[in-house]
Amino acid sequence: MPRDGRKRAQSIKLRISLAAGLVVAAAVGAVVTLTSASISAAGSKAGMSDVPGMTRVISVPAPWCSAKDTALPTYCTEIAGSAGLEEGWVSTPALEAFGLPGQGVPSIPPAFAQSHPGPLEAFIEVVPLASADAANQLLESPDYTGASDPNFTQQPGDAINGGLALFADAPGLDGLDEYRFVWVGGTSVVEVNVLGSNLTAAEAQGIARLAGPA
């Protein structure tokens, strides 16, 4: 699966939004779920059950190491991973203001973001692996975590659950700050990307701690 550091959250957002367009959402903020064995493999309670102030807009199977026009990252050939789970969560006020049925993750205008500091979007990915050793091997891959990307700064003091924390003050991400947390939970790797305007580490950590592999 592509791991283009700065564009990582945008990549997840795009896949989630495209998946939402393939199914029918009954109302704004409806949770669109595609059931599959891959979700079961990730754990029936994988992802997050609730995020205060946010609404889950979609939960979809996450492909493992798929790419069309680019070479697969090294970790794809070194580690045997399975399809997992991706979730997208959006600030409930933002969703009420800009969400549309079946759209998935809405586009949030910069003016709204600036007037609503704090978390606006959260993207969760859970990747099940064959063993805890394989999960730790994936965690150590900078190609997977984005730890080697110059647009991200590692923040060891902000890491949770014995994993990694990275920060990007990235105008390319709709003018939002982004915190990324990656850690091993059991035999899975959990990644949480939290985006928002003037986002603090404590705010992002509070959301990331709600995620789990099962």
Phi, psi and omega per residue, in radians:
M1 nan 2.451 -3.036
P2 -1.146 2.441 -3.110
R3 -2.239 1.033 -3.109
D4 -1.472 1.396 3.141
G5 0.020 -1.496 -3.055
R6 -1.040 -0.538 -3.088
K7 -1.627 0.096 -3.050
R8 -1.031 -0.915 -3.120
A9 -1.104 -0.623 3.100
Q10 -1.136 -0.642 3.123
S11 -1.117 -0.788 3.106
I12 -1.096 -0.764 -3.125
K13 -1.052 -0.727 -3.125
L14 -1.140 -0.796 -3.129
R15 -1.112 -0.703 3.131
I16 -1.143 -0.738 -3.136
S17 -1.168 -0.689 3.103
L18 -1.138 -0.710 3.124
A19 -1.112 -0.653 3.127
A20 -1.102 -0.540 -3.137
G21 -1.282 -0.188 -3.122
L22 -1.603 -0.139 -3.122
V23 -2.265 2.978 -3.090
V24 -1.798 2.194 3.052
A25 -1.741 2.328 -3.036
A26 -1.316 -0.505 -3.076
A27 -2.755 2.908 3.092
V28 -1.016 2.291 3.119
G29 1.458 0.045 3.125
A30 -1.122 2.509 3.103
V31 -1.508 2.109 -3.126
V32 -1.750 2.023 -3.064
T33 -2.082 2.231 3.043
L34 -1.822 1.891 -3.099
T35 -1.360 2.477 3.101
S36 -2.881 2.912 3.110
A37 -1.105 -0.473 -3.118
S38 -1.174 -0.605 3.078
I39 -1.185 -0.714 3.098
S40 -1.061 -0.672 3.140
A41 -1.124 -0.607 3.136
A42 -1.322 -0.251 -3.112
G43 1.939 2.311 -3.065
S44 -1.131 -0.360 3.133
K45 -1.944 0.346 3.133
A46 -1.123 2.758 -3.121
G47 1.553 -2.445 -3.125
M48 -2.311 2.359 -3.122
S49 -1.457 -0.466 -3.113
D50 -2.838 2.441 3.046
V51 -2.290 1.970 -3.129
P52 -0.960 2.257 3.093
G53 1.430 0.030 -3.127
M54 -2.262 2.780 3.124
T55 -2.160 2.317 3.068
R56 -1.328 2.144 -3.090
V57 -1.688 -0.408 3.118
I58 -2.896 2.672 3.063
S59 -2.418 2.065 -3.001
V60 -2.378 2.740 3.015
P61 -1.101 2.463 3.123
A62 -1.840 2.184 3.123
P63 -1.201 2.667 3.072
W64 -1.849 2.050 3.010
C65 0.956 0.965 3.064
S66 -1.879 2.412 3.110
A67 -2.698 2.475 -3.126
K68 -1.651 -1.006 -2.982
D69 -1.943 0.067 -3.119
T70 -2.173 2.729 3.114
A71 -1.201 2.546 3.116
L72 -1.210 2.511 3.087
P73 -1.068 2.773 -3.095
T74 -1.021 -0.675 -3.075
Y75 -1.083 -0.401 -3.136
C76 -1.141 -0.552 -3.137
T77 -1.611 -0.276 -3.091
E78 -1.672 -0.412 -3.036
I79 -2.215 2.334 3.113
A80 -1.585 1.713 3.133
G81 -1.771 2.987 3.125
S82 -2.160 2.791 3.027
A83 -1.071 2.457 -3.062
G84 -2.166 -2.390 -3.026
L85 -2.368 2.416 2.998
E86 -2.190 2.428 3.067
E87 -2.228 2.621 3.022
G88 -2.198 2.272 3.115
W89 -2.137 2.502 -3.111
V90 -2.320 2.523 3.031
S91 -0.861 2.234 -3.099
T92 -1.037 -0.761 3.074
P93 -1.052 -0.680 3.111
A94 -1.164 -0.692 3.131
L95 -1.146 -0.710 3.123
E96 -1.148 -0.549 -3.095
A97 -1.473 -0.598 -2.969
F98 -2.239 -0.060 -3.097
G99 -1.346 2.653 3.070
L100 -2.306 2.566 3.136
P101 -0.958 2.241 3.082
G102 1.379 -0.019 -3.060
Q103 -1.359 -0.460 -3.048
G104 1.470 -2.131 -3.092
V105 -1.528 2.068 -3.107
P106 -1.344 2.829 3.026
S107 -1.466 2.156 -3.092
I108 -1.795 2.050 -3.125
P109 -1.052 2.507 3.132
P110 -0.957 -0.653 -3.117
A111 -1.085 -0.687 3.112
F112 -1.159 -0.766 -3.133
A113 -1.052 -0.767 -3.118
Q114 -1.157 -0.519 3.131
S115 -1.545 -0.053 3.105
H116 -2.286 1.237 -3.114
P117 -1.096 2.618 -3.124
G118 1.965 -2.994 -3.076
P119 -1.108 2.317 3.081
L120 -2.091 -0.533 -3.121
E121 -2.470 2.583 3.042
A122 -2.484 2.370 -3.124
F123 -2.213 2.223 -3.054
I124 -2.070 2.376 3.056
E125 -2.291 2.258 3.089
V126 -2.093 2.116 -3.108
V127 -2.010 1.930 3.087
P128 -1.377 2.439 3.130
L129 -2.230 3.053 -3.021
A130 -1.259 -0.457 -3.069
S131 -2.748 2.927 3.068
A132 -1.139 -0.598 3.101
D133 -1.080 -0.757 3.116
A134 -1.130 -0.666 3.119
A135 -1.121 -0.738 3.111
N136 -1.176 -0.588 3.080
Q137 -1.118 -0.707 3.115
L138 -1.173 -0.679 3.111
L139 -1.068 -0.539 -3.122
E140 -1.461 -0.034 3.141
S141 -1.523 1.939 3.128
P142 -1.127 -0.428 3.082
D143 -1.153 -0.597 -3.135
Y144 -1.395 -0.853 -3.046
T145 -1.345 -0.380 -3.043
G146 1.480 0.181 -3.081
A147 -1.105 -0.417 -3.129
S148 -1.612 -0.024 -3.103
D149 -1.312 2.213 -3.093
P150 -1.151 -0.293 3.120
N151 -1.386 -0.190 3.128
F152 -1.945 2.531 3.053
T153 -1.984 2.213 3.111
Q154 -1.227 2.433 -3.117
Q155 -2.213 1.336 -3.063
P156 -0.962 -0.616 -3.107
G157 -1.224 -0.255 -3.130
D158 -1.758 -0.053 -3.092
A159 -1.133 2.636 3.100
I160 -2.216 2.733 3.063
N161 0.967 0.549 3.088
G162 1.246 0.350 -3.090
G163 -1.882 -2.483 -3.110
L164 -2.058 2.678 2.995
A165 -2.338 2.353 3.110
L166 -2.307 2.686 -3.129
F167 -2.326 2.418 3.054
A168 -2.314 2.077 2.987
D169 -1.625 1.466 -2.852
A170 -2.011 1.809 3.066
P171 -0.998 -0.433 3.133
G172 -1.218 -0.277 3.119
L173 -1.691 1.024 3.124
D174 0.993 0.475 3.126
G175 1.304 0.222 -3.101
L176 -1.763 2.592 2.978
D177 -1.338 2.695 3.123
E178 -2.387 2.282 2.948
Y179 -1.925 2.382 3.077
R180 -2.131 2.286 3.085
F181 -2.131 2.306 3.138
V182 -2.338 2.298 3.136
W183 -2.690 2.957 3.098
V184 -1.729 2.286 3.042
G185 -2.216 1.843 -3.076
G186 1.168 -2.056 3.102
T187 -1.915 0.326 3.136
S188 -2.062 2.733 2.965
V189 -1.862 2.255 -3.128
V190 -1.936 2.274 3.071
E191 -2.173 2.322 3.081
V192 -2.236 2.165 3.035
N193 -1.912 2.138 3.134
V194 -2.032 2.219 -3.121
L195 -2.105 2.528 3.101
G196 -3.078 2.975 3.119
S197 -1.551 2.270 -3.101
N198 0.902 0.758 -3.070
L199 -1.294 2.380 3.095
T200 -1.768 2.768 3.122
A201 -1.075 -0.698 -3.115
A202 -1.110 -0.693 3.111
E203 -1.121 -0.768 -3.126
A204 -1.181 -0.709 3.119
Q205 -1.072 -0.680 -3.127
G206 -1.022 -0.661 3.106
I207 -1.320 -0.791 -3.085
A208 -1.062 -0.598 -3.121
R209 -1.174 -0.243 3.123
L210 -1.446 -0.181 -3.081
A211 -1.573 2.637 3.101
G212 -2.791 2.855 3.137
P213 -1.328 -0.453 -3.118
A214 -2.930 nan nan
